[in-house]
Amino acid sequence: MNRRALLALTALAPGAARAQAPELLELAGQPVLALATHPAVGPRLRAMAQGRQRLLAEALRGEGPGLAVSGDWLHGRARAGEARVLLAFDTRSETVAIILYDGPAPALFVPPRFAPWPAALRGAVEGFSPQVAAALRFQ
């Protein structure tokens, strides 16, 4: 890709590139891996995994309920062995949220644990881990 094409892509409005892809909300009911591999989400996960790419990839390939919608958020969870993950994507602001566990210990929180979490994700986090939901600050 040449420099002009790259600049043109970065100049697009946040939702413009996504308009060519299938609507994310149409992924509801599919495994969380469908969200993780979507072009609006997948490229961000490597940087967000903070060195835990293998663990995150393993967890995302695990089994869990289908993707659900809460407000503007599309979210799902999966478990593979000792690895558990909750992945969420805000279709309006294109924000990604991740909770990753390696066995009984939390390995990753995006946004961080101490930061406010979206109120729309309270139910999803409670379904993933009631203890984590009790510790997070939702707004």
PyMOL commands that set and color helices and strands:
alter all, ss='L'
color gray80, all
select helices_A, chain A and resi 3-11+17-20+24-27+32-36+42-48+53-60+119-128+130-135
alter helices_A, ss='H'
color red, helices_A
select strands_A, chain A and resi 68-70+73-80+83-90+96-102+105-110+116-117+137-138
alter strands_A, ss='S'
color yellow, strands_A
deselect
rebuild
show_as cartoon
